[in-house]
Amino acid sequence: MNLKKHKGQLITIAGVLAIGVIIVAMPNKSSEVPAADEVVEASEIKSVDSKIKIAVEIITSGKGAPMKGIALLKEVLEEDENNTEALYYLGVFSIQSGQFDKGIGRFLAILKLEPDNQEARLLLSRCLIGNSQPEEARIELDKIMQSGASKEIKEGANELIEEIKKS
């Protein structure tokens, strides 16, 4: 197999796997909300936080139809278009499904609301790279490197900068 020919795909797969690890490592507060298979109708879920938690559980657990979880997140955005948590998860799931253009829109919306959100900026950069926009990604990554972002975020930015240099 010609690795150079498939380099972009391999980089994208590695990025998606890294995001999956982040999601799996996130604290699980499922005891606070019904399990995904216990949820009958989205209309029965009252709080926004519960909708988001259940949506994430549905998508990450594989216990329900992923589109049901996506629909819950979109429902949250219908109620509050500025809900950065719903935008964040929709962006992450856009990356996982290779829908980088949708991820770009979602992370840009977060950055409009929270200009100092360097995690959203890093994920935006991942989407830009996946969408064949390395120059734009490099601009965002440079912003991260000049910011007061955490060590982990800057390390992630450095990794993406190296990916851009290699491509």
N, C-alpha and C positions, 0 to 999 in steps of 0.2 A: 504494500500500500504506500502510495506517495504521501508522506506526512505533510510536505509543504502545500500540496494541493488541498488538504483537509485541515490546515492549520486553524483557520477561522472557526470552523465547526468545532474543533477540539477545544479551542479557547472558550467558545460559548458554552459548551457542555461543562467544562471545568467551572465556569462562573455560575451556572445554574446549580451545579452540585454544591458549590460553596454556599449559595443562598439557601438551598434546602437544609444544609447543616445548621445554618443560623436559625432557621424557623424551627427545626426540631429541638434545638438547644434552648429555645425561648421557654420561660417559665410557663408551666401548664396549670391553669386555674380552672380546669374543667369541672371541678366540684362546685363551682359557683353557678354554672349554667347547665342546662340539660345536655345530655350526650347527643351527638348528631343524630343517632338513630331514634332518639326519643322525640325529636322535633317533628311535628306533623305538618304544621303550616307556618309560614313566615309571619303571617298576620297575628299569630298567637304570641310571638316574641315581642315584648314591649320595649325594653330598654335598648338604646343604641349600643352600649357596651356589650350586652348579651348577644345582639345580632352579630357584632363583629367577632366575638369569641366563638360563637357557634359556626359562623361562616368559615373561619380559619380551621376549626376542628374538622368540619366536613371535608374541606379541601385537603388538609394534610393527613387525615387519618385514613382516607380511602373508604370510610364507612357509608358514604352517601354520594350522590351525584355531585361532582365538582361544580357544575353549573348552578346548583341550588345554593351553594356557598357564594358563588360570584353574584347571583341574584340578590342575596341578602346584603352583600357589600354595596351593590348598586342602589338597593333600597335605602340604605343609610345615607348615601350621597344624594338621593332624591329629597330626603328630609333635611340634610345639611350638606350642601355641596362643598363646604370647607372642612369637612371632617378628614383631618390629615391621616388618622389611623386607617380609615377605610381606603383612602387614596394610596397609602403606603402598601397595604396588602394587595390591592388590585395591581399596583405596579410590580410587586414581587412576583405575583402569579403571572403577570404579562411576560416577565423575563423567563419564567419557567416554561411557558408555552411558546416562547420564541416570538411573541407579539411585541417587538421592541418599540414600534411606533406608538402603541398604546401606553407602554411603560414610560416613554419620553413625556407624553402628555400628562401622565399622572404625577411623575416626579417634578416636572416643571410647575404643576399646580401647587404641590407642597412647597416648593422653593419660593413661589410667589407669596405664600402665606407665612413661611418660616425661612427667610433668606439665609439664616445661619445653620440650617439643618444639613450638616455635612454628610450624614449617612444617606439622605435623599440625593445629594449631589453625587456621591460615589455610585449609587445605583443608577442615576441618570447617565453617568459616564459609561457604565456597563451597557445600558440600552443604546447609547450613541455608537459605541463600538460595534454592537450587534447589528446596528442599522447602517453600517458602513459609513459612519461619520466620525472618523478618528480625530480630525482636526478640532471639531467641536468638543469631543470628549477630552482632548488634551487641555483645552481652555478651562473646562470645569475641574479637571484634575489639578491644574495649576492653582486654581482658587482654593482647593482643599489644602494644598501644600503651604499656601500662604496664610491659612486660617489657624485658629486655635483648636483644630480638630484633635480628637484623641489619637494616641499612638496607633491603635488598631485601624482607624479610618485612614490615617496617613500611610500605613503599611499597605493597605488595600489599594490606595491611590498609586503608590509606587509600583505595585504589581501590574496594575492596568497600564501605567506609563511604559513599563518594560514590554508589555504585550504590544502596545502601539509601535514601539521602536522596532520590534522584531517583524512586524507585518509590512 
